């Protein structure tokens, strides 16, 4: 894998982790939201990642030109495959004085665990920082290679 391919993989991870941080922040911000524009309480969201595979054309070109740098099955990064909404993540609380209570006095709140969301946020932040470090190291290597070439 070349330096530019490594950069592309790291950049895809940065993008994916940023989406993960945004979704987690949204979950934390809406921990007590009982009414949304769609109706009902806010529902917890979770990001699903998938490995990017090289497309068929790229594999064909690499095979025909002999420029295969990695096995054809090797992943080329990560992308956000989707954001899943959990419709079961609702807890019911009896509070007849709440404006969103139903006729039985039950209020439906999002079932979001703040501790697990914060843990998820910390893991996403660490992964983001690790990929920034990779990019900084690649930049330093490229600059060093350029300086060697000038000498």
C-alpha positions in Angstrom: 0.0 0.0 0.0 1.4 3.4 -1.0 1.5 6.6 0.9 -1.4 8.1 -0.9 -3.6 5.0 -0.4 -2.7 5.0 3.3 -3.7 8.7 3.4 -7.0 7.9 1.7 -7.8 5.1 4.2 -7.0 7.4 7.1 -9.1 10.2 5.7 -12.1 7.8 5.3 -11.7 6.8 8.9 -11.6 10.5 9.9 -14.9 11.1 8.1 -16.6 8.1 9.5 -15.5 8.9 13.1 -16.7 12.5 12.7 -20.2 11.2 11.8 -20.1 8.8 14.8 -19.2 11.8 17.1 -22.0 13.9 15.6 -24.6 11.1 16.1 -23.5 10.4 19.6 -23.6 14.1 20.5 -27.2 14.2 19.1 -28.1 11.3 21.3 -26.7 13.0 24.4 -28.4 16.3 23.5 -31.8 14.6 23.2 -31.7 12.4 26.3 -34.8 14.1 27.7 -36.6 14.9 24.4 -40.2 13.6 24.6 -41.6 15.3 21.5 -40.1 15.4 18.0 -41.4 16.7 14.7 -42.2 13.1 13.7 -44.2 12.6 16.9 -43.1 10.7 19.9 -39.8 10.7 21.8 -36.4 11.0 20.3 -35.1 7.6 19.3 -31.5 6.6 19.8 -29.4 6.5 16.7 -26.3 4.4 16.1 -23.8 4.6 13.2 -23.0 1.4 11.2 -19.6 1.2 9.5 -18.6 -0.9 6.5 -15.3 -1.6 4.9 -14.8 0.0 1.5 -13.8 -2.6 -1.1 -12.1 -1.6 -4.3 -14.5 -1.4 -7.2 -14.4 -4.0 -10.0 -12.9 -1.6 -12.5 -10.0 -0.7 -10.2 -9.3 -4.4 -9.6 -9.3 -5.0 -13.4 -6.9 -2.2 -14.1 -4.6 -3.3 -11.3 -4.6 -6.9 -12.5 -4.0 -6.0 -16.2 -1.3 -3.5 -15.5 0.5 -5.4 -12.8 0.0 -2.6 -10.3 -1.6 -4.7 -7.7 -0.4 -3.3 -4.4 -2.7 -5.2 -2.1 -4.7 -8.4 -2.4 -8.0 -7.8 -4.3 -10.0 -8.6 -1.2 -8.2 -6.0 0.9 -10.4 -3.2 2.3 -9.6 0.3 1.1 -11.0 2.2 4.1 -14.3 2.6 5.9 -17.5 4.4 5.2 -20.8 5.0 7.0 -23.2 2.3 5.7 -26.1 3.9 7.6 -27.5 5.3 10.7 -29.8 2.9 12.5 -32.7 4.2 14.6 -33.7 1.9 17.5 -37.5 2.1 17.8 -37.5 0.0 21.0 -35.2 2.5 22.9 -38.1 4.1 24.8 -38.7 4.1 28.6 -42.1 5.0 30.1 -42.4 7.1 33.2 -45.6 7.9 35.1 -45.9 11.7 35.3 -49.5 12.9 34.8 -48.4 16.6 35.1 -46.1 16.4 32.1 -47.5 18.1 29.0 -46.6 15.1 26.8 -48.3 12.6 29.1 -50.9 10.3 27.5 -54.4 9.7 29.0 -52.9 7.3 31.5 -50.3 9.8 32.7 -47.4 7.9 31.0 -44.6 9.9 29.4 -42.4 8.2 26.8 -38.7 9.2 27.1 -35.7 8.1 25.0 -33.9 5.2 26.6 -30.4 6.6 26.3 -27.7 5.6 28.7 -25.5 8.6 29.2 -22.5 6.6 30.4 -22.4 4.3 27.3 -22.9 7.3 25.0 -20.0 9.1 26.7 -17.9 6.0 26.3 -18.8 5.8 22.7 -17.9 9.5 22.2 -14.5 8.9 23.9 -13.8 5.9 21.7 -14.7 7.9 18.5 -12.5 10.8 19.7 -9.5 8.4 20.3 -10.0 6.8 16.9 -10.1 10.3 15.3 -6.9 11.3 17.1 -5.2 8.1 16.0 -6.0 8.8 12.4 -4.8 12.4 12.7 -1.5 11.0 14.0 -1.2 8.7 11.1 -1.7 11.6 8.7 0.8 13.7 10.5 3.4 10.8 10.3 2.7 10.3 6.6 3.2 14.0 6.0 6.5 13.9 8.0 7.7 10.9 5.9 6.8 12.6 2.7 8.6 15.8 3.6 11.6 13.8 4.7 11.6 11.9 1.4 11.4 15.2 -0.5 14.3 16.6 1.5 16.4 13.5 0.7 15.6 13.9 -3.0 16.9 17.5 -3.0 20.2 16.7 -1.4 
